[in-house]
Amino acid sequence: MDATTAFPDQLPVRSDHRLVADMVEPGARVLDVGCGDGALLALLMRERGVDGRGIEISREGVSQSVARGLSVIQGDADTDLADYPDDSFDYVILSQTIQATRQPRQVLEHMLRIGRRAIVSFPNFGHWRIRLELGLKGRMPVTEKLPYSWYDTPNIHFCTIRDFVALCDEVGAQMERAVALNASGEPVRVSVPWWVWNLFGENGVFLLRRR
Amino acid sequence: MDCGVALAPWQIAYQTYGELNAARSNAVLVCHALTGDQHVANPHPVTGKPGWWETMVGPGRPIDTDRFFVICANVVGGCMGTTGPASLNPATGKPWGIDFPVVTIRDMVRAQAMLVDHLGIDTLFCVAGGSMGGMQVLQWAASYPERVFSAMPIAAAAIHSAQNIAFHEVGRQAVMADPDWRHGRYLEEGVKPAKGLAVARMGAHITYLSEKALHRKFGRRLQDREAPTFSFDADFQVESYLRYQGEAFVERFDANSYLYVTRAMDYFDLAADHGGVLANAFRGTKTRFCVASFTSDWLFPTSGSRAVVHALNAAGASVSFVEIESDKGHDAFLLDEPELFATTGGFLAAAARARGL
């Protein structure tokens, strides 16, 4: 393998990844929980010069990440975050993963403990398309972005943007930034009220810190 | 040496593969396991069998001998050319036997470091090994952090468990119970504790496999017969296999070496050497680690690798870890495991980029 073929990172950057990257200070220490194939972590290292670490549950994801030169350990957000010391990272990121955890609240609490800041991005189950599927068809939504049937989905804890805001309140997290991305990956205008976000945001991205 | 004795003179036997580059920056040290030796990627001179890690080391393999200069040395206390209990004690002119000083993993690593010095290499690109080899990798990273650019401890642990010490003790007692052991002086008397060493190997071999692997390989199948013989012959294939493993082993391995090298593993407790905190062994390290374990390995289970990973995390080290799905037990690290090759190959390729190779 030569140096040019080894970097599969020239693909277009996902809009939610771009948004997360913009929230991270250059040179920070970052833990990406559920880092998948390492695309976000690689972006953060390339563009923000972070000192990055990852946790990923799937062997394939770990292997792909390691091949990118990332430091990723195979592990489970639900069980392994407890082993990380307080304040060991500047940012702990949970990108499109919270809905697949068994204990989302505990995971969020650990993130706020381990990191000075936490960044959470997740698919908004309050999006109008999902409400339409459930409301009109009366079936659990299966969309292009959430392609699983209810019985085989890894996504066991869906929430809406408003649900997540309520959880942040419960665990004592202060929102420093909150952005909703619409179906085209563009931010929903900041001036609109929460219910509009909750209806038109396909993804929520939150920058949090301990209150 | 850790036991307080200065061993001199001594010699170390090693093999190299590939070419050292002009910057002397592409050297990989491979550390062998308990009964391994320096013949990692060439046919064994005694048995004629392929090198013990040819799946991992060779042209186009993860440890690619077309890119890297690979060094593998026989451990101190071993019996394939490096000074060990079968070597002559200069004070007596007779084989050392059990007068040979007790060896530790750190002693093995010290000797390797002297070899690396001798080869004119300052920093190793990688130190890699499985099982006892993985212990040496961890010791290298702890003792000489600035000389280890990357490290791959596979199917290993930072401490030898009570269960593993127990298995080793059974093996040693088997050797010492053989009347031909002669209190370790069998070489002078022209005999060999072959039965005892074979029994030790048979017992140990079971620990290298999983129940599932044993079942798949042998089940309860009978060996060359239709029905049990109502005797203590090797009726079952698994018995026949173990007897063969035991007999083959004594052809290539010295019984006293087996005592010494198992003892070295027993004494290994990296945390104890660092105030009881494993993370202290790795404080401030710049080494990149790739740790791997196997799901069915009950000799060096994933929990031991995870303990290493936690310590490396606590020390702020750069560490990757993967638990590979395999039903082949501890031996999996020596076998054809594509996931192991994918992860380690990717790790080394990325590390090589970072090293400018």
Interface residues (C-beta under 8 A of the other chain):
Chain A: M1 A3 A6 R53 R59 V62 S63 Q64 S65 V66 A67 R68 G69 L70 S71 V72 I73 Q74 G75 D83 Y84 P85 S88
Chain B: R288 C290 V291 V309 H310 N313 A314 G316 S318 V319 S320 F321 V322 E323 I324 E325 E339 A342 T343 G345 G346 F347 A349 A350 A351 R353 A354
